[in-house]
Amino acid sequence: VLASGAVGELPEDANEMVEIALRNTDRLTHMINEVLDIQKMEAGNVDLNLEWLSPEQLIEELVEENTAFADQRDVTLEIDCRTEETLICVDPHKFHRVLTNLLSNAVKFSPEGEHVDVVAEMADAETVRLAIRDRGPGIPEDFQDELFEPFTQADPARNRQQPGTGLGLHIARELTERMGGEIGFETSDEEGTKMFVNLPVGESSHHTCPEPPDRREQP
Amino acid sequence: MSQPQLQRILLVDDEADLGRIGEVALAKIGGFDVRVASSGTEALEAADFRPDLILLDVMMPGMNGLETLEAMGATSGLRGVPVVFLTARAQQHEIEEYLRAGALDVITKPFDPTSLADEVRDLWKSRASK
């Protein structure tokens, strides 16, 4: 209310302090929510509302929602979808969260003026791969084993420029595995980083999917 | 001999929000003349400011606080200026490391903006009395 000016204009310095407080309150709220999510996952309290979805639609929506964020950092998002009519069975909200985490990381670590590829392809006949590739500096070798561990960040000093809690990738991995998928990466200083999620085309052994729609063959 | 007065403070922090809050706290509440640098390199370039005291973050990209402190020792205008580390990394062994490196003292983050100026003034007085 204060920052909106609804109760009168604040002096410039005061308004700036309120905005700083708001920004950091949001960060703190985000961090608390992530910690609570991890607690829920560890307690096994994760309900999946599974639906059959088109990878193409998923990545188009993902890119649309993140274009403004990428524009702010002068990063271009490019879609490449090669999964045709294939569908995957995921919880839309939770899977969107996984992909959003991977994409926002890719944007944050991309040099200005670069592009990030958002790709849907068949890793093999039974597996859809959704991949997000940046042209950033790559993940340091000594950090790669810890990448998905909670509260870890490659370089604390550098990551203060790229605010995060060090929980996002841990949550992404947990959610992906609960949906029957796996998450991984390929990285090098020269090529950047490709984060990917593999999901089985058929019904996974980890959960029960609803009946697939007609357009898709029975798994 | 009377103590020199604390007037100019160079605040070095890569986190823009903290730099701004510190600047307001020291200037508006403490009445100091404050300059903010967002990196070690920028801090070295602020030698013309002739600070009386430097508040220096530790975890910064590029040159960290300890490296910046060392480089300040070779920079005219900054050499010999008392440095207080302003950091969340303040376990006992870390504080000892900062003091060994030549820091005057350490203020831990998160700091209270309303008392930062008083804290800095107290450190300045205690230094002068040593």
Interface residues (C-beta under 8 A of the other chain):
Chain A: D13 E16 M17 I20 R23 N24 D155 P156 A157 R158 R160 Q161
Chain B: D14 E15 D17 R20 I21 V24 K28 M59 M60 P61 N64
